[in-house]
């Protein structure tokens, strides 16, 4: 009789879902690169690729508030702030990394239908100056709607920055008009429409199981640097179509979830 095994979820306990709860994918996966489902080794970095940007953001919900506008309408809101930025890397290791294009914004997200003016707050420490929060309506009057609006605004800023830094997507590897010289790695999935940049989204926390049972076993067998073949992913509702693959960055410790280190 096999012994019981317990493995740690690598994510902090305050992360909803962590790495262990996987939703079922409602859509279709189509083999694109090769019909043979096997690990593929890493390929050499093209010499013409001179810069890789890693784009990420951080949000902070500072306080929930109750708002009454000048017309007597009431609703919930929240003071929040976010920052997005990029780390510029040389994929060939010939120059040090540097932080660039850091942008911060403060928002007063509020229930729809309220007349809200920009809000300026003066902190107790005068050297920090005034804090100005721009009003932005949330999508609903639900209590968590201001937090969701803050998240949406940050993600939109990440995407705009990602595509602004990357070069245009070349037609193929030999395209003389659009040489792939700058690539952006963006935290999370690519959202909304394709803005034309050479951007790859990376997902650190697996919340959806896209692979069928007969293929998922390959993920735990990947060695560092290896990846799965590229697949074409189409959602059941037809709204999104993406290309997807998995890559292992490092080995999972014996006590960790077998998907630790896989993106």
N, C-alpha and C positions, 0 to 999 in steps of 0.2 A: 504494500500500500504506500503510495507516494507521500512524502512528508509535506506538511503545510508550509507555504512560503509567504512571507510578508515583505513588501518592498515599499520604500518611501516615495511619496509624490514629491518631486524636487521644488515645487512652488510653495510660497508662504501660505499659511492657513487662511489669510484674509483674501486670497485670490479666489473668486467664485469659480467653481468647476475644477480648477487645477488642471492636472494632466490625466486624471483618471476617468472623468465623465465624458464620453464621446457620443455625440449625436449621430444619427443615421443620415447619410447624404441622399437627398432627393434629387437625383439627376443622372447624368450619363458620363462615363469616362471612355475616351476613344484613344487607342494606341496611336501615337503620332511618330515618335522617333524610331521605334522598332517594335515588332510584335513579340519579341523575346523578352520575357520578364525576368531580368537578372541585373545584378549590380554592375554599374559602369564606373570605371576609374576616372580620377580627375584628369583634365586636359591641361596642357601648358597655357599660361596666360598670354594672349596676343601682345606683341611688342607695342602696337599702336594704341593699346588701351593704357593711357597715361595717368588717369585719375579715377578713383572709386570714391563716391560719397556715401556715407551712411547717415540717413535722415531719421530723426526720432523726435518725440515731443513728450511733454509732461504737463498734466493738468492738475489744478488744485481748486476744489470747491471750498471757499473760505467761510461762507455763512449762508444759511437759508434766511429769507426775510419775508415779511408780510407787507404787501404794497397796497396803498390806497391812492389812486390818482386824483387829479383835480376835478374829475367828473363824478367822483364818488364810487367808481368801479374798484373792486378789490380782487386780489389774487396773490398767488405765491410767486416767489422769485428767489434768486440766489446771486451773491457776489462770487465771482470765480476768476481765475487767471490761468493762462497757459503760456508755454514757451516752446518753440520749435527751433531746431538748428541742425547743422550737419557737421560731421567730421570728415575732413578731406584726407584721403589715404593715397599713397603711391603703391599700386599692386606689385611693383618690382622692388620695393624696399629701398629706393634711392633717396628719399627725403622723409623727414619726420611728419607725423600726423599733425593736423591743426584744426581747431574749432572755427567754424565760419558760418555766416548767414544766420546768426541767432536773432530771433524775433519774438518779442513778448507782447501780450495783449491782456487787458482786463475787461471783463464783461459783467453786465448786470442782466442776466437772463431772467425773463419774466413771463407770466402767463399771457397768452394772446389776448388782444383787445384792450390792453391797458395803454394809457398815454404816459410814457416814462421818458424823462429827460436824462441826459448824461449826469452821472453822480460823481462829485469830487469830495474825497475824504482827506482830512489832514491827520496823519498819525501823530502820536504823542512825541515821537522823536522827530524834531523839526528838520534834521539833515536829510531825511528821506524824501522831502517834498510832498506834494499832493499826489494822491492816487486817483486817477480818473477811470471810471468804469463806463463803457459804452453800452447803452441798452440794446438788447436783441431779443425779439419774441421767441419763446419756445414753441414747440409744435402742439402742445396741449396744456391743459391746466392741471395735469397730474403732479403730485408732489416731487417726483423724480425728473420731471421734464426739464427743469433748468440744468440739472447735471448732465442729462443727455445732450442738451443743446451745446453746452460747453465742450463736451466730447466731440460732437459733430464739427464744431467750428475748428477745433484743434486738428482733427483729421483732415479737413479740407485744406488747412494751412500746410500740413505736412505734404499732401499730394502736390500742391502748387509749387512748393519749394523743390520737391523731388524732380518734377519734370522741368523746372527752370534750370536746374544744374546739369541734367543729363543731356547728351547729344541726341539728335533725332535718331529714330530706329532705322538702321540700314536695311536695305532690301534683302541682302544676303551678305556673306562674309567677304565677298569681293566687290561690294558696291563702292565705286570710286567717288560718288557724290556725297555719301553720308558715312564717313569713316567713324567707326565706333571708338572714340577717344575718351569718353567720360561715361561711366555707368553709375547709376544710383541704386542703392539698396535701401528700401523703405520699410520701416517697421509696420507690420500688419499687411493685410491683403490690399491689392490695388482697388481703388474705389471709384465709382462713377464712371465717366467716359474716359477713354484712352486719350491723353493729351499729347501723345506723339513722342514722348521721351523714352530713352532706353532705361526703363525703371523695372526693377525686380522687387516684388514684395516678399518679405520673409515673415513666417508665422512661428513664434517660439512656443506658444501654447496650443496644443492640438485640442480643439473642441468638437471637431467633426471627423468621423471616420469615412474618408472618401473611398478607400480601397475595399474591394470585396474580400471575404474571408480567405479565398485561395491565394491572395496576393499580399495580405498584410504581414505575413511572416517574414518577408524579405527585409522589412524595416529593422527588425532586431538583429538581422544578420549583417547589415551594412558595416563596413570598416570605416574608420575616420578618413574623410575625403571622398568616399564613394557615394554615388547617388543612384536613384532609380531612373529608368527611362522617362522622358517627357511625355505627358499625356494631355489631351484636349479635354477640358472639363466643361460640361454644359449643364446648367441648372434646369430643373424641370419646368420652371415658370418661363424660361427663355429670356430672362432679363439680363443674365450675365453669361459670358463665355470667357474662359481663362485657360492658360497653360499652367500645368502643375507638375512638380516633381519633388522628391524628398532627398535630403542629403544629410549625412552624419558628420557632425563637427568633431565629436570626441567620443570616447568609450564611456558607457554607463558604468558607474560603480556597481559592485555586486549587490548592494542593498537598495539601489534605485530602480525606478520603473524602467523596463527595457527600452522605452522610447526616449529616455533621457539622452540628450545630445543630438536628437534628430529634429530637423526643421523641415 
